[in-house]
């Protein structure tokens, strides 16, 4: 059996959970019970500590899902148990913080190979816990967390809301969101992807050979932790950013019924279910990108929203979305040495989202070129200044606050492909990059008459880096990337109730990286 197939190797998984029945045949010899134990007292006087199987139930099951001999995802992976939850499955922020510190100190005194930290727990939002996760992730550890089982926005919980954590929601055998009584899996922009989490068979603490089924985002997170362990076994040098992008790239897409989620969360929640990558899970040079949504800006006239990429990722484009249609556009700014995608609300608007397209582009040299707003009715052009740079995205914003709904912009003109063009007082920003073998092209698709959205997708082998809507007379709500598809949202009637008959166009910038090619620009 190959190391890829059994998960054996130098990868170590730290599990912060309940205690574990380490002599269960499924995990015997794979578990190290650390001397860490920080749990609150159990509630009530009726609880009997002699019910040891209940104390060990959750942790034993998850350990089996990760590295179990028969039912484990990464069979043979070494696992370290830290007890931070009591026999009722309850813990505290302070216990989890101390557990993370224990791992950090352990790595300082005795460094190991690749490290995965499984956090199958969720509590209310905690800035200090998220910060601790960030600090541990910066040491090279890969943190995987449960999204939570509250049928709620995962951004309201920690550690699920920490950007440096891979956050996992749960699906059932039909790849649909898991329902748990009146509750179910959490969702939203803080979830990276979903994984199996319903009736998962694993080790039971009832006896050393027993099995049982359990459900929840803890089981889903354990699946992903196992997948990550297998990926690191084959390629130990993979970083958090690379692992997250590969998990997204190899996931099953567009199988979840998004109507299960609240309407305002559908567009923010990824339609991705984790799958095991092929044994040779390299990407074949494919450019990997993901979409990152900001928090909602709020409704004030000067409100802004900001979306951030991970430090190892390049921000290749920035767009915005507003359900009311009133927005003043978007732009890329540099804050604290990092590029940020910023969206601007408009007067009378209900708030906006910023939508960043974050990509892995090694040895890239990227820059933003801006042309200030022109006088009304005049076009403003901006292109990449250097011939070896290609256009990866366009963004536009308007300084006038009360007309954001009316201001329009286009991606190109008939004069020159590979440039951004704005008019009617829009400032125009071109995202330009140079990287070995990088080439890009524009692909467009238009619809005339009533429609809620227009889409255009990049072909196989190409990756969507930029997404814009080129409006006709319709009010545009914005544009965003869903995997390799550019989605342009529109309102087919104006404030007076009149229906537009002019074409609205979704414009995608599609790029690919070819090792032997020179930087090229094409239009179609």
KABEL-V151799 format. One line per field, one symbol per residue. burial: I if it has 9 or more other ideal C-beta (glycine too) atoms within 8 Angstrom, else O. Layout:
burial: ???
This chain:
burial: OOIIOIIOIOIIIIIIIIIIIIOIOIIIOIIOOOOIOIIOOIOOOOIOOOIOIOIIIIIIIIIIIIIIOOIIIIIIIIIIIIIIIIIOOOIOIOIIIIIIIIIIOOIOOOOOOIIIIIIIIIIOIIOOIIOIIIIIIOOOIIIIIIIIIOIIIIIOIIIIIIOIIIIIIIIIOOIIIIOIOOOIIIIIIIIIIIIIIIOIOIIIIOOOOIIIOIIIIIIIIIIIIIIIIIIIIIOIOIOIIIIIIIIIIIIOOOOIOOOOIOOOIIOIIOIIIIOOIOOOIOOOOIIIIIIIIIOOIOOOIOIIIIIIIIOOIIIIIIIIIIOIIIIIIIIIOOOOOIIIIIIIIIOOIOIIIIIIIIIIIOOIOIOIIIIOIIOOOOOIIIIIOOOOIIIIIIIIIIOIIOIIIOIIIIIIIOOOOIIIIIIIIIIIIIIIIIIOIIIIIIIIIIOOOOIOOIIIIIOOOIIIIIIIIIIIOIIIIIIIIOOIIIIIIIIIIIOOOOOIOOOIIIIIIIIIIOOOIOIOIOOO
